[in-house]
């Protein structure tokens, strides 16, 4: 069996690198006699995190899995207000993907792919009333072997579109990631604050959260703050802005996942504009403030109510109140529930796979 897993891999993003290693561990533990390949951006560092799987290999797939992330959405760009659609057409050696996607996006719904598709632990939206983006997402999902979403909003989209789906959770919550967390040493209680940042070029609020965060840090010199960059290739604006501040940057070419998690574990509180930054912080039992640059950060605070939300008004005084308040750091009940949902989703996928390909 030839299986490829497609995602935003190879983009130097710590969150997507985590998704990749979790999916590899999961597939190898549950599906025998497979040739596993990952599809993402060309980058030499990727191979160091894979254990035997190929990367961007031009193989003829029996199954293509979309692995995590926000696969389909539409935001409005700040500069032009022109709608942009992320429609999963990336530079890939698998030419058939391009051909299928091009035909589907041009309105040809009669294209019959010669492989099965599945979606695991992914998110949908927002779409900002973009009909083209919505129709593209529906066309991609409607013939999938299995669709497992990571949150209620994505599940509701599928229900509205009459697409059968399974309500799971992000796979970083799953038991397959737990090995990266379980041996982390218990950190001393400190007052160190890690601010996980992300370049954001979409118009979704009247305020610029980047300016507001810098102003907050400058006006609170008594705080022990370190800026943290998860994706150096995707966040050049932040890299430039924090040159004169304490900072930590994920360099996948030279760093290991366990070592970086140990570094993150030295902080007591996280203010994070990155979705997986919040998840890792929660798994480490830290105080978490999610920055609502996009809806999925708010959704995460609904899944884990002990996470605080700095909403998209980005009010500096409100952030100060959140930092000074007695934030919760016991997220275990919510995280345990999400781990069960993620594991159940993965188990249901394996059952569907076995019934389809092995006749079980």
N, C-alpha and C positions, 0 to 999 in steps of 0.2 A: 504494500500500500504506500503510495506517495502522498504525503500530507505536507501542505505548506501553511504557515501561519503568517498572516499579513498584519502589519501595524506600523506605527511611527517609530520603528526601531532604527538604530544607527544615527539618530539625531542628537546624540550626546545628552539626552534627557534622562536623568536618574529614574524618574517614574516609569518611562517606557522600557528602560533597561531592566527594571524589576519585573515588569509584565513579561518580558521575553524569557527570563530565566525561570519564572514560575510556570509559564506555559510549557517550556521544555521539560521541566521536572514532571509536570502533570501528564503529558502525553507519554513520556517514556515509562512512567509507572503504571499506565493503564491500557496502552495499546501496543500489542506485540507486532513484530514483523513489519515495522513501518520505516520508511525513509523520510525523515523529518527535515523540512527546510523552512527557513524564515525569510520573509520578504520585507525589505525596508530600504532606507537610504544607504548608498554606498559609503562604508566607513570601515577602515581596517581594524578598529578596536573591537568590533563586535565579536569576532571569533574567540577572543580571550574569555568571554562570558558563556559561550556555548560549549556543551560537552558532547561533541560528536555530531551535532546537527550541522547541516550545510546552511549557507547564507546566500541568498539571491542566486540559487542554483536553477538553471533552466531545465527543470524537470516537468514531465507531464503529470499533473496532479490528478489524483482520484478525489481528493477533498481539499478545499481551500477554507481555512478558518480565519475569520477576522478576530484578532485577539486583543480585546480590551480597547480602552480609549473612547473618545467621542467620535464615532465614525461618520455621522452625518449631521450637519448643522448649517446655519446661515447667520452670519453677523453682518452688521453695517459698519463699513470702514469709516474711521474718523475723518480722513482727509477729503474724500470725495462723496461720502455717503452712498457710494455704489455698493450694491449687495454682492457679497462674495460667497461662493459656495465651496465647501470642502466636499469633493465627491469621490475621493479615494482613487483618483487617477494619479499615480506616481510613476517616476521612472523606474521601471522594473524589467528584468530580463524575461519575464513571462509575458510574451507578446500577446498571447490570447486574452489576457486580462484587459489590455488596452482596447483590443478590438471589441470585446464584449461590452465594456463600459461605454465606448464611443457610440456603439449602436443603440444601447439602452438610453443614453442621455439624449440622443437625437430623436427619440420617440419610437424606436423599433422594439416592441415588446415581444417579438416572436423569436428572439435569439435563444437558441438552446445550447447552453454550455455543456461541455463533455466532462464536467466534474461537478461534484456536490459542493454546496456552500454551507457554512455554519458561522454563527456569530456568538461569541462568548464574552460575557462580562463587560459589555460595551454600553455606551450612553447615546441617547438621541436628543437633538435639539440644542438650543432653541432654533426656530426657523424664521422668526420675524415675518410671518405671512408670505414667505417666499414659496410660491406654488411649485416652481421648478425643482427646488431643493427637496420639497416634500415628496413630489412624484418620483424623483430619483431614489430617495430612501425607500419608498414603498416598493418600487420595482426591484431593488436589490434584495429586500427582505422577503418578498412574497413567496419565493421558491426555495427558501433555505431549508436545509435538512433539520437544523435546530437553531433557535434564536433564544439566547439567554441574556437578559438585560441586567444592568447593575443597580437600577433604582426605579421607584414608583412612577416617576414622570415618563421615563422611557417605556415602561410597561403600559402606561395609559395611552401613549402614542400608538403602540402596537394594537391595543384593543380597539382604538378609534379606527384604525386602518384594517380591522378584521384579520390581523396577522397573529397566529398563535405564538405565544412566547412564554418563557419561564422567568419569573421574578427572582433573580439571584442577587449577587453583589460583586463588587470589584474583586478580581482574583487575588489581589494583594492581601485581602482579608482572609483568604483561604488557608487551609492547613499546609498547603504546599509552600507557602511563604514563611510559615511559622518558624522553620528551622533557622532563618536568618535573624530572628528576634529572640528566640528562647535562650540563647547562650550569651546575650548581651549582659554585661555586668551591671549591677544596680548602681546607678549614678548617685553622687552626692547631691543633696538639695542645694541648688544654687539660685542666684538671681539673674542668670544669664538668659538673655532673650535672643532667639534666632528669628530673623525676618527672611522668610523664603519668598523671593521675588519672581516676577515674570513680566516680560515686555508685553504690553497690551495695546494694540492699535485699532481697537474696535470701539465704536461709539455706543455705549450702553448706559452712560450716566453723565450728568453735567460736570462732574468733578474729575480731575486727573488723580488717580490714586497714587501715582508715583510721586508727584509733587507733594501730596499730602503726607505721605510716609516720610519723605526727607524732612519736611517741616516738623513733623512730630519728633523725629530723632534729634534734630538740631535744637528744638526747644526743651528737650529733656536730657541734658548732658549727664545727669546723675544715673541714667540707666546704662546697664552693661549690654550693649546691642552689637550683634554681628549680622551682617547681611549674608544670605546664603543663596547661591545661584545653582539651580538644578540643571540648567541647559545652556551652557556657555555659547553654543552656536545659535541658539534661538533668542538669547537675551542680551544682545550687544549694547542696547541703550542702558540697561541696568549696570552692566560691567563698566561702562564709561562713567556713570553717575556715582559709583561707590568707590572710585579709585582712592579717595582720601578717607575711607571708613574701613573698619575691620570687616573682613569678608572671608568667606569660604566658597570655593567653586568646585563642583564635581568635574573631575578630569578622568573620564573613563579609560583613557589611554594608559594612565599610570596608577590609578586607584583601584581598590577592590571594594565590592559591595559591603562586606562585613566591616571593613575599616571605616567606610563613610558612615555607616549606621552607628558605629561606636562614637564617631565624632559628633553626630547629631544628638546622641544620648547625653552629651555633656551639658545640654541646655535644659532649662526648666520650663520655659514658655516659648511657644512658637506663634508668630504672626505669619500666616502663609497665604500667598496668592496661588499656590500650586496645590492641586487636588491630592496628589500622592504625598506631598509634604505633610498635609493634614493627616492622612492615613497613617504614615510612618510615625508621626508625633503621637497619635492616639495609641498605636500599638506599643509605643515606648512608655505610655502612661504619663505623657506631658500635658501641660495646660495648652489649649489650642484656641487660637482666634483665627477664623477663616475670613479672608478678604473677598468680598463678593464682586470680583471683577466679571464673573459670569455665573449663570444660574447653578452650575453643578456644585459650587462651593456652598451655596445656601442649602441645596438638596442634602449635602453631606451633614450639615448641622441639624437637619430634620431627622436623618438616620441616626445620628449620635447627638442627642440633645445636650450632652455635657460639653459639646464644642460651642464656643461663643461665635457670634457673627458680627463683623464690622461691615455693615450694609453698604449698598452702593451710593449712598450720599457721601461716604468717606469723610465724615466729620472728625476733625482732629481731637476735639474735646471728648467725643464719644470713645475714640480709641484709647485716650488717656484713662477714662473711667474703666474700660475693660481691662487694661493692663494693671491698674491699681486694685481692681476688685478681687475677691476671693474666688478665682476660677476653679472649676472642678478639674481633677486629673484622674478620676476613677471612671474610665469609660468601658470597663470590662463587660458589663451586662450587654450593652449595645453592640460591642465588638464581637462578643460571643455569638449573638444572634446573627450578625452579618457573616461571621465565619461559617455558621451552619448554612446560611443561604447560599454562600459562594460554593461550599462543598456540595450541597444538594444540586446546584446547577451543573457543576462539573460531573457529578455522578449520573444525572439524567442525560447529559450529553453522551457519556460512555455507553449507557443503555441504548440510546438511539443509534449510536455508531455500530454497536454490536448487532443490533437487529437489522440494520441496513446492509452491512458489509459481511457479517459473519453468520447471519441467519439465526442468531441466538434470541 
